[in-house]
Amino acid sequence: MKAWSRWQDWVTLVAGIYAALSPIWVDGASGAAAALIVLGVLTALTSLVSLARPGIVATEWLNALWGVLLFVAPWAVTYTEALGATVTSWIVGVVTLVLSLTAIPASRAAHRQAIQH
């Protein structure tokens, strides 16, 4: 697989950037902005690494982890009363989790191909 070509990583990159910037336009509560910024930046950075090096399987698993953490953040950080931040966290979390899990087989194939050469 060529670098910078996997669509799932592009979508998770955009989702991470969206989450990181979302405190600018969504209502937030104590901790919501920090959670969205940190997890959004982590998602975006991991997606960039995955785009540049498609054979690193760990980046897909990390993005899946960031997706799960984004999904549970409204309860863990207690900002469920801030509807905008909560919905953003849930949507970005689900999108990141699902797309990262669907990219794992392609990443494993790229990893095996890289090892053979």
N, C-alpha and C positions, 0 to 999 in steps of 0.2 A: 504494500500500500504506500502510495506517495504521501509525503508530508503535506500538510495544509489542505487535505482533500476530504476528510471525513466530516459529513454534514452534521452528525450528532455533536461533534466537538464545537463546531461553529455555533450551533444553537445553544449549547450550554455556556459558551463564552458570552454570547449576547445576554442570556438569562443571568449570568453572574454579574455582568456590568449593570444590568437593569436593577438587580437586587441592591448592589452597592450604591447606586445613585438614587434609589427609590425614596430614601428619607427626605430628599429635596421636595417631592410632590405628594407623598402620602402622609396621613396623620399618624403620629407615632406616640409611643408612651415611653416611660422610663425603660431603657435598655433595648428598645426596638431598633433604634437607629444603629447602635453599636453592633447588634447581632446581624442585622441586614448588611451593614458595610463589611464587617469581618468575613462573614460567610460568603458574601457576594464576591469579594476580592479573592478569597481562597478558590472559589469555583472558577473564576475567570483565569487566575494564574495556572491552575491545574489544567484547564482546557487549553490554554496556550501551549503548555508543555506537551500535552497529548497531540495537539495539532502538529507541532514541530517534530515530535518523535512518536509516531503512531504505534511503535512496537513496545512501548512501555505500558504494560497491562495495569500496573499499580495506579496510574493516573485515573483510569476509568473507575477503579474501586474507590479511590479517594473522592472523586466527584460523586459517586453514589453515596458515600458517607456524608459529604457536604449536603446533598439533597435530603437525606434523612434528618440531619441536624436542622436544616432550614425548616422542614416540615414540623418538627417538634418544638422549635424555638419559641413560638408564641406561648406555649404552656410552660416550658422550662424557664424562660426569661420573664414570664408573666406579663405579656402585652396583648392578651386576647381581647381586651376591651378596645384596642385600637384597630378597628376593622380594616383599614387600608393596609397597615403593616402586616396584619395577620393574613389577609388574603394574598398579599404579595409573597409572603413567606411560604404559604401553602402551595401556591401555583408554581413558583420558581423551584421549590423543593421537589414537587412531583415531576416536573419536566426534567430537572437535572437527574433525579434518580432513574427514571424510566429510560431516558436517552443514554445515560452512562451504562446501564445494564445491557441495552441493546448493542452498544459499541464494543463490549468485551470480546465477543467472538472474533470480530475483525482485528482487534488489537492483539489477541492471542495468535491469530494467523500471521500477522505482520511480525510478531516476535519470533515465531518459529522460522519464518522465512529469513529473518536477519541472522539467526543462529546458524542456519545452514550455509550461509555465505561467508 
